[in-house]
């Protein structure tokens, strides 16, 4: 509410072109370079970000859709969101992600990757939740924070193997597992580096009975 009041008197400025109104105007959104569609594990070219046949034997993720690469305007937008407290960034980020959901049909649930509680306290919000809620409002799909997170391990700079070890048993299903059974779930996050976090979260949901787990992220580092 406070940010909305501030924005009324001092509108946000687009980080791409300095035009007042939104943190990323529609023109600059359309100008974001599309990420090449690849298997998130081996980086082989793959339609709609699907996990390739070889990697699928080791991964619970059916696909990882990525809007753009983590550089230039997209990097500036995420940093303003996470480190400058610009919650309004969730709206244009979700708007770009919604373009990758336009062909989805049927029932699916948008589930945010929970942020470690230490970072959530420091920032005052959980950025993945804000994005997932906004994405649900724009797409019409259900939103549900089905996952909880344990531990405060900082992963920046870790290898994929180290991240997987750190994330073992880091996620749990909140409430009854019946909420997960048979569901088609799409995990939502802002940035993906190795995909280890998404993979660990997907493994938890599959173990709880999810029918299919995919992911959608704004940027790939």
Legacy VTK file of the C-alpha trace (Angstrom):
# vtk DataFile Version 3.0
C-alpha trace
ASCII
DATASET POLYDATA
POINTS 221 float
0.000 0.000 0.000
2.840 2.363 0.950
4.605 1.748 -2.358
1.366 2.387 -4.246
0.970 5.752 -2.513
4.572 6.691 -3.257
4.166 5.615 -6.892
1.102 7.867 -7.222
3.090 10.975 -6.275
6.449 9.838 -7.698
5.821 7.286 -10.480
8.344 4.569 -11.114
10.772 5.090 -13.966
11.425 2.352 -16.521
14.933 1.031 -15.992
15.274 0.481 -19.740
14.289 3.874 -21.157
13.647 6.150 -18.126
10.009 6.617 -19.114
7.824 7.258 -16.025
5.057 4.808 -15.136
6.341 1.252 -14.730
9.669 -0.269 -13.729
9.732 -1.997 -17.124
7.523 -0.458 -19.790
5.816 -2.594 -22.417
8.224 -1.455 -25.097
11.300 -2.472 -23.109
9.574 -5.698 -22.072
9.096 -6.615 -25.714
12.725 -5.712 -26.322
14.073 -8.238 -23.814
16.141 -10.846 -25.676
14.403 -14.206 -25.430
16.404 -16.935 -23.744
17.308 -19.857 -25.982
15.093 -22.823 -25.098
17.333 -25.478 -23.545
17.326 -28.447 -21.197
18.140 -26.845 -17.851
20.579 -29.629 -16.891
22.805 -30.189 -19.940
21.899 -27.022 -21.872
21.062 -28.969 -25.012
18.526 -27.252 -27.269
15.008 -28.343 -26.306
11.499 -27.266 -27.246
9.676 -25.272 -24.547
12.531 -25.812 -22.101
11.791 -29.515 -21.744
14.248 -31.683 -19.876
15.937 -33.851 -22.480
15.385 -37.613 -22.556
18.824 -38.357 -21.090
18.485 -35.906 -18.183
14.856 -36.832 -17.504
16.014 -40.162 -16.088
17.719 -38.245 -13.274
15.413 -35.265 -12.874
11.898 -34.788 -11.469
11.419 -31.672 -13.609
9.489 -32.027 -16.857
10.596 -28.612 -18.109
12.045 -25.244 -17.108
10.798 -22.278 -19.119
13.011 -19.168 -19.076
12.053 -15.687 -20.255
15.490 -14.115 -20.724
19.115 -14.225 -19.645
20.330 -12.541 -16.464
22.102 -9.565 -17.989
21.493 -5.952 -18.917
17.965 -4.706 -18.239
16.731 -8.001 -16.756
19.607 -8.072 -14.251
18.992 -4.439 -13.285
15.292 -5.161 -12.765
15.910 -8.181 -10.540
18.511 -6.341 -8.470
16.156 -3.407 -7.970
13.456 -5.872 -6.924
15.542 -7.923 -4.493
18.012 -5.399 -3.130
16.247 -2.049 -3.406
12.857 -3.276 -2.176
11.016 -2.341 -5.381
8.055 -4.694 -4.976
6.368 -3.178 -8.020
8.916 -5.076 -10.135
6.836 -8.222 -9.578
4.227 -6.943 -12.017
6.388 -6.563 -15.152
8.370 -9.695 -14.276
5.138 -11.710 -14.063
3.893 -10.089 -17.264
6.890 -11.414 -19.196
6.503 -14.866 -17.632
2.818 -14.977 -18.503
3.710 -14.969 -22.198
5.248 -18.427 -21.654
2.036 -19.725 -20.068
-0.305 -18.565 -22.818
-0.568 -22.008 -24.435
-1.209 -23.911 -21.186
-4.630 -25.459 -20.743
-6.345 -27.379 -17.998
-5.767 -27.211 -14.279
-2.375 -26.315 -12.934
-1.069 -24.688 -9.761
1.583 -21.974 -9.513
3.860 -22.646 -6.532
6.612 -20.194 -5.521
10.066 -21.394 -4.504
10.213 -20.236 -0.869
12.993 -17.814 0.009
15.184 -18.598 3.028
13.664 -16.926 6.096
16.821 -14.896 6.808
16.633 -13.242 3.405
12.882 -12.778 3.707
13.344 -10.944 7.013
16.114 -8.801 5.551
14.095 -7.816 2.460
10.736 -7.659 4.167
9.091 -9.874 1.548
9.443 -13.103 -0.423
10.089 -12.149 -4.042
8.996 -15.495 -5.530
5.658 -15.279 -3.715
5.030 -11.786 -5.065
5.816 -12.923 -8.606
3.686 -16.078 -8.312
0.697 -14.149 -6.945
0.941 -11.586 -9.713
1.363 -14.325 -12.318
-1.728 -16.100 -10.988
-3.737 -12.872 -11.182
-2.637 -12.271 -14.770
-2.971 -15.852 -16.035
-6.032 -17.021 -14.114
-4.256 -20.148 -12.829
-4.362 -21.097 -9.163
-1.704 -19.920 -6.733
-0.711 -21.975 -3.708
2.372 -21.693 -1.426
2.606 -25.469 -1.039
6.290 -25.547 -0.127
8.158 -24.574 3.021
11.924 -24.243 3.364
14.395 -25.278 6.042
17.908 -23.925 6.515
19.642 -20.671 5.656
22.499 -21.904 3.453
23.794 -19.245 1.081
24.318 -20.758 -2.370
25.940 -17.948 -4.319
29.150 -19.247 -5.886
28.406 -22.916 -5.177
28.729 -25.562 -7.874
25.720 -27.588 -8.964
26.903 -30.594 -6.918
27.406 -28.413 -3.832
23.978 -26.871 -4.244
22.315 -30.261 -4.488
24.048 -31.403 -1.305
23.078 -28.186 0.493
19.463 -28.502 -0.599
18.944 -32.123 0.417
15.843 -32.187 2.661
15.571 -28.370 2.459
11.964 -28.351 1.256
8.774 -29.791 2.710
5.094 -29.786 1.798
3.062 -27.416 3.945
-0.101 -28.987 5.316
-1.618 -32.161 3.957
0.090 -33.986 1.092
-3.414 -34.457 -0.372
-3.112 -30.884 -1.676
-0.270 -32.076 -3.931
-1.487 -35.522 -5.056
-2.290 -35.624 -8.771
-1.544 -31.938 -9.325
0.181 -30.373 -12.322
2.500 -27.869 -10.635
4.587 -25.063 -12.059
7.298 -23.771 -9.744
7.944 -20.015 -9.914
11.218 -18.213 -9.219
13.048 -15.091 -10.328
16.507 -16.364 -11.313
17.931 -19.814 -12.069
21.642 -20.583 -11.903
22.230 -24.356 -11.945
18.626 -25.483 -11.493
19.519 -27.345 -8.290
16.979 -25.418 -6.193
14.166 -26.113 -8.655
15.176 -29.754 -8.856
15.168 -30.214 -5.062
11.752 -28.554 -4.774
10.377 -30.666 -7.622
11.675 -33.855 -5.993
9.782 -32.993 -2.798
6.553 -32.413 -4.711
6.899 -35.569 -6.806
7.529 -37.602 -3.663
4.306 -36.156 -2.255
2.350 -37.358 -5.307
2.428 -34.504 -7.827
1.534 -35.706 -11.331
3.875 -33.334 -13.174
6.260 -30.611 -12.000
7.548 -27.900 -14.294
9.171 -24.535 -13.573
9.129 -21.034 -14.964
11.750 -18.405 -14.177
12.326 -14.846 -15.305
16.072 -15.046 -15.957
18.844 -17.590 -16.332
22.262 -16.723 -14.921
LINES 1 222
221 0 1 2 3 4 5 6 7 8 9 10 11 12 13 14 15 16 17 18 19 20 21 22 23 24 25 26 27 28 29 30 31 32 33 34 35 36 37 38 39 40 41 42 43 44 45 46 47 48 49 50 51 52 53 54 55 56 57 58 59 60 61 62 63 64 65 66 67 68 69 70 71 72 73 74 75 76 77 78 79 80 81 82 83 84 85 86 87 88 89 90 91 92 93 94 95 96 97 98 99 100 101 102 103 104 105 106 107 108 109 110 111 112 113 114 115 116 117 118 119 120 121 122 123 124 125 126 127 128 129 130 131 132 133 134 135 136 137 138 139 140 141 142 143 144 145 146 147 148 149 150 151 152 153 154 155 156 157 158 159 160 161 162 163 164 165 166 167 168 169 170 171 172 173 174 175 176 177 178 179 180 181 182 183 184 185 186 187 188 189 190 191 192 193 194 195 196 197 198 199 200 201 202 203 204 205 206 207 208 209 210 211 212 213 214 215 216 217 218 219 220
